[in-house]
Amino acid sequence: MSTEHKKHYIVQPGGKLQGELRVPGDKSISHRSIMLGSLAEGVTHVSGFLEGEDALATLAAFRAMGVQIDGPKDGKVTIHGVGMHGLKVADKDIYLGNSGTSTRLLSGLLAGQNFATTLTGDKSLSGRPMRRVTDPLATMGAEIDSDDGKLPLTIKAGKQLTGITYTLPMASAQVKSSILLAGMYAKGKTTVIEPAPTRDHTERMLMGMGYAVEVNGDTISIEGGGKLTATSIDVPADISSATFFMVGAAIAEGSDITLTHVGINPTRIGVINILKLMGADITLSNEGITGGEPVADIRVRYAPLKGIQIPEDQVPLAIDEFPALFIAAACAEGTTILTGAEELRVKESDRIQAMADGLQILGIDAQPTADGIIITGGIIGSGEVESHDDHRIAMSFAIAGLQAGGTIQINDCANVATSFPDFVGLATKAGLAIDEFDV
């Protein structure tokens, strides 16, 4: 695995981003294409699949449960679906690496199977909270053993699930999806009520495969006992991966970059909305729909940014993009204030604290709060920062090099491969002076 050795980044100061890039496929959609394609009747063809370690962990899990999956090769995957009840018991524990999405969604999906499964992960994943999914699943009738709410999770066999109505305590697409996937195996109707909109890739893909989902404002319902029909899925480029280049172009004078075929699902475009509020020059073109998901080319040209109070209704729509947005805030004139983002403290790392620590090392006034951060724009210096094995922290500090006064070293970057396998290559092509070295 990538975490067996240390990989560090060295970023030289300055530069600008230019040209046209296509970033890797959307991680959320790649996960779900494997999961739902495996449970479908027929053969599902996927293009644009993200060949990062997280999505490959999901693929390996379904192979271990008896699903024939061809590929991936050049982003193409062929899944020979086994139907809703065709999965088989794996011959050993299922290892999911660093992937929280795999773990939380699989917990719901596996709760309705007639065999037991144990899910394990790496050190980072093993420290992340899982009660947010195991508690509502237990209410449905699932029996899941854990290590005090953390991995390993053992999902017991053959439990009859019953539909529930569950109000999410905090906006989380992973928890919502886990409950809906369990709901396919439950007796009666399962309903999830969201406190704020979160990414809706699960609902869109279920409907695209013929499974009825009722969406009424903040309420999503599903009846148990349906079936999925195989389809073709074209995975758009991941807006989370595109974000690093969007922010880089927004902060570096002379930048002009176009990111092609990016997913602009309305539940994911918080980063565009927030950057525009800060004064970024962003235009969309070639808008269309692929596989039920809206896509567009995103062009970003340098423009001076200003600090803002980030609207709380945008927080769930940009939850994964905040580390990069903190770099934008560090380069903006004035103060940026984020509230309502306590979810960031339980991601791959405590992203609020990790970013605040790194920004302070680089000379930026960044004050963490319980549910957010206050960043006063300034001049980014040089220094050595810790990524805490968090791919988004690593890539965010790499982009900061465009506006840095000196060299930035970022430690423990191996997990970038979970979401963006060739980040260094693509960033170099775009104009970032970045090198990686193994330790």
N, C-alpha and C positions, 0 to 999 in steps of 0.2 A: 504493500500500500504506500501511498505518497507520503504518509506521515512517518515512515520509518527513517527518513533522513530529513535534515533541515534544509530549507531553501530560502535564501534571503534575496531581496531586491536592493539594487543601488540605482538611484535616480539622480541624474545630473540636472542642474537647474536650467530653466529657460525652455525655449522652443514654442512651437505653435502646432495645432492640429489641422491637417488639411486633407482633402481627398474624399473618396467615397468608400465606405466600409459596410460589410454585412457581418454583424456580430453573431455568435452562436444562437441556436434555437432556444425558445423559451423553456425554462426549466420546469415550471409548473405544468405546462401542457405536455411536455415530454413524459413526466411521471405518469400523468393521467392517461396518456395514450397507451402505455404499457398495461396499466391496471385494468382499464375498461376494455381494451382490445383483447386481453386474456380472458375476460369473462363473457365476451361476445360470442355469438354463433356466427361462424364464418371466418374469413381471413381479412385482417385489417392491415392496410399498407400505410406506413408513416414515412413522410419525407421531412427533412429539416430537423430531425431528432438531435437533441443535444447529447454529444458523446462525452459528457462530463461525469465525474465519479458518482455524484448523487443519483443521476438518472440511470446510470449503469448499475447502481446498487438495486434499484427497483427492478430493472430487467433481469438481473441475476436471481432475485428473489422469486420471480414468477417462473423462470427456468427451473429453479430448485423445486417448485411445486408442480412440475410436469408439463409446463406449457412450451411448445416448440416455438422458438423465436429466432428468425434468421436475421443476421446482421448484428450490430449496425455496420453499414459500409457507406461511406460518403453521406451520412445522415439518413440513410434509408433503412427501415426496419420492417420486417414482415412478421405479423403475429398470428399464429394459428389458434384461434379462440377455442376454448374448451367448454364454454357455456357457464351459466351462473353457478352450477354445482359440479364442475369438472375438475377443480383443483385437487391435487393430491398432497398428502403429508410430505414435507421435506425430510431428507434423511439425516439432517442435522439442524442446529440452530441457524436462523437466517441473520447474517451479518449485514448491517445497513450503513457501515462506515460513518459518515458525518451527516447523514441525511435525515433531518427532522421531518420533512414532508413524507418521505417513505414510511417512517415509523408511525406517524400519527394517522395517515390515511390507511395504511395496512392494518392498524389496530382495529379500525371500524370494519373494514372489509373481512378480516379474518375472524371477527367475533361471531359471524354467522356461519362458519364452516363446521363440518362434522369431524374435524381433526384439530389437535392442539398444535400450537406453534410458539416457539420462543424467539423473540427478536432481540438482537444485541447490536452494539455499535462501538465506535471509537471513544476515546476518553472525553472529547468535547461533547459528543452526543449523549454519552452516559451521564453527563451532568445536567442535562436539560429536563425541565419539568414535564411529566406526562399525565399527571392527574387531570389536567384540563380536558383530556380525551377519555381517560379510563373512568372518571367519575360519571359522566353522562352515559357512557357505554354500560356501566354497571347498572344504572337506572333502567336501561333497556333489557337487562337480564344477562349481560355478558359477565363472565368471571375471568378477571385478569389479575395475575400476581405480578408484583413489581418489587423493586428494591427501594422502599419508602418513596414511591411515586416516581422513580427513575428506572432506567434500563438496568438489567434485562427485564423485558415484559414476557410473561407466559400467558397466552390466550388459550383458555380451556376449550375443550371440544364440545360440539353438539348442544349448545345452550339455545333454547328457544327465545328469540328476541321479540320484544313487544314495542310497538311504536310509542314514542313519547313526544310531548311538546316541550322544547328546551329553549330558554332564553339565554343566549351567550352572555357571560359576565363581561367579556371584553371582545372586541371585534377580532375574529381570527378565522381566516379561510381554511386553515388546516383542521381546526376543531369542527367547523361547519361541515366540511367535506367528510370527515371521519364519521360523523353522525349520519349524514345522508347515505354514505356507502353501507353502513350497518342497517340503515332503514330499508335497503333493498331486500334484506333477509328477515326483516321484522314482520310480525303479524300486525296488520292495520297500517295506519298513517303515522309517519314521523314528520314532525314540523320543527324547524329551527327558526328562531327569531333573532335578527341581528341588531345590535345597538347602533351600528353604522355599516355602510356597504363595504364588503370585502370582495376580493377577486372571485369571479363567478365561473371560472373555467370548468369546474366539476359539473355545474348545472348545464352549461352549454354543451359539454361533450356527452353527458347523459342524454340530453334531448336529441343531439345529433345522431346518437345510436339508437334512437327510437324508444327511450325510456321516459315515461311521462313525469315531468317535474312541474309543480305549480309554483309560480313566483308571483307574489302579490306584495309589492313594496318591500318591506323589511322581513317578510315571512316567506320561507321556502318549505314546500311540503313534497313528500314522496310516499307512494304506497308500496308496500312490500309485494314480492311475488312477480315482478315484471321480468322482462328479458331485454338483452342488448343485442343489436344486430351490427355486424362488422361494417366498417366504412373505410374511406380513405381520409387521412389526416395530414394536412400540410402545416407543420409547426412554424409559426412566424418567429422572426428574430426576437430575442428577449429584451424587453425594455429595461430590465434591471441591469443587463450587461451594457446596453447602449448608453445608460446613464453616465458611466464614467467618461465617455467621450463627449457627451452633451455638456457635462460640467466642465471638462477640460477646455472645450472650445469656447464656452461662455466666459472663462476666466483669463484665457491667454490671448493677448493682443495679436491681431492678424490671422486668427483662426477662422476657418470656414470648412465645415465638415458635413457630409450627408451620410446618414445611416439608413440603409435600405431595408424595406420589407419588415419593419418593426411592428410588433403587436401593440395596438393602441386601444385595447379593451378599456371601456370607460371606468372599470374598477381598478385600473393600473396606471392611470395617467396623472396621478398626483405630482410626479416629478416635473412633468411639462407645465402643469398649472402653477406650481410653486416657483419654478425658474422664471416663468413669464411674469409673475407678480414681483420678482426681484429685478426685472428689467431685461431679461435675456431675449435675444433675437432668435426666435424659433419659428420656422414655417414648416407646414406639412404639405406633402404633395403625393400624387399617385395613391390616393386613398381607395381602399377596396375591402372586400370581405373574403377571407379564405377559411374554409372549414368552420364557418360560423363565427370566426374571430376577425374583428376589424384590424387592418394593417395600413401602414403608410410609410413613405420615406420622410425622414426628419432631418431638416437642414438647420444647423446652428452656426451662427456667426458671432464673433466676439462683440460684446457690448458691456459697458460698465454696469455692475450689479449694485443694488442697494439692499440693506438689511430690512427685514420685515418681521411682523408677528405672523407666524405660519398658521393659517386657519385650521382649526381642529378637525373640520370635516374633510380635510385633505390628508390627514395623518394615515388612516387605513389604506388610502389609495397610493401611498408612497412609502409604506413601512420598510421595505427592503432597500430603498434608495437613500435613506437619511445619512448614512456615513458619507456618501459622495456629496449630498447637499450641504453637509457641515463644512466641506472644503469650499463650496461656493460661498457659504456664509463667511468663512474666514477671509475671503478675497473681496467681500462686498463692503461698501461704504456704510458705516453705522452698525447697528446691533440687530441680530436675528434671534428671535425667541421662539422656541418650540415647547409646547405643552401637550398633554394628553397622549404621550407616546411611551407609557411605562412598559409596553410590549417589547421595546428595544432592549430592555435589561435582561431578557431571557431568550435572546437569539443565540447564534453560534458562540457569541461572547456577550458580555454586558456592553452593548455597542455605545451606549451613552458614556460610560466611564472610560472605555477604551479610546474613543475618539477624543474625549476631553483631555485625557492624559497625553495622547500623542500631539494634539494641537498645542498644548501648553509647552511641551518640549520644543516645538517649532516656533515658540514665541507668540502664540495667539492667546488672547484672553477668552477662555472657554470655561464656563461655570456649569457643572452638571447640577440638575435638580432631580427630584424624585421621579418626575414624569417627563423630563425633557432636558433642555440645555439652553444656555444663553451665550451666544458667541458674538464678540465684538470684532469686526473686521480689522485687519492690520496687515503687517508685512510678514509673510511666512519666511522663517529662517532655515537653518539646516539642523540636522540631528539624527539620532537613531531612535526609531519608534518600534513599538511592539504591535504585531497584528493579532496576537493571542490565537493563532491558528484560524483566524476568521477571514475568509476569502474577500468579503466586501470591505473590511477594514484595510486589508493589504492593498487592494486596488485603489481605494480612495486616497490613501497616502501617496501612492505612486503618481496619481494625477496631480497632487499638490506640487510635485516637482516643477510643473510648468510655471509656477509663480514663486518658486523658492529662491532664496538668496544664496543657497549653497546646496551641497549634496545631502540627500535624504537616504538613510538606510532603513529598510523595513524588514523586520525579522519574522521568520516562521510563515512563509508564504506558500507552502506546498499545497494547502487546501484551496488555492485559487483554481486548481484543476477540478474541483467539485462542480464549478459552474461555468468556467471560462478557460478551457484547456490551453488555448494559444494566446492568452492575454498579452504576454510580452511581445510576441511576434506581431500581432495586430497593432499594438500601441507603438511599437517601433516604426512600423510602416506609416502610421499616421503622423509621427513626428515627435514622440516622447523619447527622451534619451534614457532608456532603462536597460539594465542588465540583471540577469539572475545568476546566482552562484550557489552551489551545494556546499554544505558544511558537514 
